[in-house]
Amino acid sequence: MTLEEFAPWLKSELERKGMSQAQLASKAGISRNAVNKYIHGKMLPTFYVFMCILDALGMKMCLQDDV
């Protein structure tokens, strides 16, 4: 996922789940400042932090081979 794709995706997921940036930060174990930077497209999370964000959102990552 690119920076241009991640920022709107994260913002959309927070809105869809009715979760604030502060709630996501707390559940994912990251700073609110970092969440703000992700949402505004200023940086991408590391893979580990991305996995923490998915967990906080109640999601899992599924890898698939291209068909």
Residue pairs with C-beta under 8 A, 6 or more apart in sequence:
1 9
1 44
3 41
3 43
3 44
4 41
6 38
6 41
6 44
6 45
7 38
7 39
7 40
7 41
10 35
10 38
10 39
10 53
11 39
13 19
13 57
13 59
14 20
14 21
14 24
14 39
17 57
17 58
19 57
21 32
21 35
21 36
21 39
22 32
22 35
24 35
24 53
24 56
24 57
25 31
25 32
25 34
25 35
27 55
27 56
28 35
28 49
28 52
28 53
28 55
28 56
29 52
30 45
30 49
30 52
30 53
34 43
34 45
34 49
37 43
38 44
38 45
38 53
44 50
45 53
51 61
54 60
54 61
